[in-house]
Amino acid sequence: MTAFILGYEGNKAINIPGMVVGFIFIVLLVYTWLYSFFENSKNKYLLKLPYRTQIKVSKPVLIAKWRIFEIYRLKSEFQSYSVLVFSRKKNKHR
């Protein structure tokens, strides 16, 4: 189970503009997470971001890895991308 807890301490009023900006950030984060992907098919690597069309990229280069997080460097014809990947091993006994 995963929990995300926000706490607010203080004796001042809640900052409404800050709450709106935080809400918009969370909505955009979830939208990007749901509609982005990296795909490998027949030695072709494709990157899809929600605000761009599919991009053909070079073979990914692993930059750093820590627990379930991996950072890859991808290069397209015009740009270079750094991609954070969440990966976990599936339990074979489930």
Kinemage of the C-alpha trace (Angstrom):
@kinemage 1
@onewidth
@group {chain A} dominant
@subgroup {mainchain}
@vectorlist {calphas} color= white
{ca met a 1} P 0.000 0.000 0.000
{ca thr a 2} L 1.257 3.471 -0.879
{ca ala a 3} L 0.332 6.562 1.098
{ca phe a 4} L 0.796 10.178 0.162
{ca ile a 5} L 0.298 12.482 3.130
{ca leu a 6} L 0.274 16.265 3.057
{ca gly a 7} L 0.554 18.092 6.326
{ca tyr a 8} L -0.011 21.748 7.095
{ca glu a 9} L 1.122 23.303 10.325
{ca gly a 10} L 0.807 26.853 11.397
{ca asn a 11} L -1.479 29.492 12.710
{ca lys a 12} L -1.870 31.409 9.438
{ca ala a 13} L -4.602 30.986 6.838
{ca ile a 14} L -4.128 28.469 4.045
{ca asn a 15} L -2.530 29.978 0.965
{ca ile a 16} L -5.165 29.410 -1.766
{ca pro a 17} L -2.929 30.350 -4.751
{ca gly a 18} L -0.315 27.905 -3.482
{ca met a 19} L -2.932 25.167 -3.223
{ca val a 20} L -4.134 25.867 -6.795
{ca val a 21} L -0.589 25.744 -8.190
{ca gly a 22} L 0.067 22.503 -6.289
{ca phe a 23} L -3.153 20.963 -7.609
{ca ile a 24} L -2.304 21.937 -11.211
{ca phe a 25} L 1.188 20.454 -10.788
{ca ile a 26} L -0.240 17.160 -9.509
{ca val a 27} L -2.767 16.975 -12.378
{ca leu a 28} L -0.016 17.578 -14.969
{ca leu a 29} L 2.258 15.036 -13.266
{ca val a 30} L -0.434 12.347 -13.344
{ca tyr a 31} L -1.325 13.189 -16.974
{ca thr a 32} L 2.333 12.906 -18.016
{ca trp a 33} L 2.745 9.638 -16.114
{ca leu a 34} L -0.316 8.058 -17.749
{ca tyr a 35} L 0.317 9.179 -21.338
{ca ser a 36} L 4.096 8.789 -21.671
{ca phe a 37} L 5.918 5.643 -22.689
{ca phe a 38} L 9.209 4.288 -23.956
{ca glu a 39} L 9.041 1.335 -26.326
{ca asn a 40} L 11.539 -1.049 -27.891
{ca ser a 41} L 10.351 -2.910 -30.968
{ca lys a 42} L 12.633 -4.607 -33.500
{ca asn a 43} L 15.694 -2.517 -32.564
{ca lys a 44} L 13.681 0.704 -32.936
{ca tyr a 45} L 13.324 2.808 -29.830
{ca leu a 46} L 10.331 5.128 -29.549
{ca leu a 47} L 9.632 7.791 -26.957
{ca lys a 48} L 6.134 9.229 -26.564
{ca leu a 49} L 5.474 12.295 -24.457
{ca pro a 50} L 1.959 13.718 -24.012
{ca tyr a 51} L 2.836 17.032 -25.631
{ca arg a 52} L 4.808 15.597 -28.596
{ca thr a 53} L 4.390 12.998 -31.301
{ca gln a 54} L 6.332 9.741 -31.137
{ca ile a 55} L 10.060 10.321 -31.430
{ca lys a 56} L 12.612 7.837 -32.750
{ca val a 57} L 15.545 7.802 -30.359
{ca ser a 58} L 18.906 6.079 -30.082
{ca lys a 59} L 19.573 3.112 -27.852
{ca pro a 60} L 19.166 4.196 -24.211
{ca val a 61} L 22.290 4.714 -22.110
{ca leu a 62} L 21.903 4.003 -18.404
{ca ile a 63} L 23.238 6.956 -16.399
{ca ala a 64} L 22.225 6.065 -12.850
{ca lys a 65} L 20.244 3.425 -11.014
{ca trp a 66} L 18.943 3.334 -7.453
{ca arg a 67} L 16.424 0.772 -6.204
{ca ile a 68} L 13.428 1.024 -8.573
{ca phe a 69} L 14.590 4.239 -10.280
{ca glu a 70} L 16.668 4.306 -13.456
{ca ile a 71} L 17.814 7.367 -15.390
{ca tyr a 72} L 18.474 6.918 -19.109
{ca arg a 73} L 19.917 9.290 -21.710
{ca leu a 74} L 18.140 9.202 -25.075
{ca lys a 75} L 19.169 11.086 -28.199
{ca ser a 76} L 16.902 11.941 -31.093
{ca glu a 77} L 17.858 13.665 -34.310
{ca phe a 78} L 17.662 17.151 -32.787
{ca gln a 79} L 17.501 16.796 -29.000
{ca ser a 80} L 18.755 14.807 -26.078
{ca tyr a 81} L 16.410 13.562 -23.324
{ca ser a 82} L 16.967 12.312 -19.794
{ca val a 83} L 14.241 9.884 -18.756
{ca leu a 84} L 13.397 8.677 -15.256
{ca val a 85} L 12.041 5.119 -15.333
{ca phe a 86} L 10.247 3.352 -12.486
{ca ser a 87} L 10.841 -0.372 -12.775
{ca arg a 88} L 10.160 -3.165 -10.376
{ca lys a 89} L 10.453 -6.901 -10.498
{ca lys a 90} L 7.170 -8.736 -10.556
{ca asn a 91} L 6.555 -11.332 -7.894
{ca lys a 92} L 6.475 -14.773 -9.542
{ca his a 93} L 4.430 -16.282 -6.731
{ca arg a 94} L 1.349 -14.098 -7.230
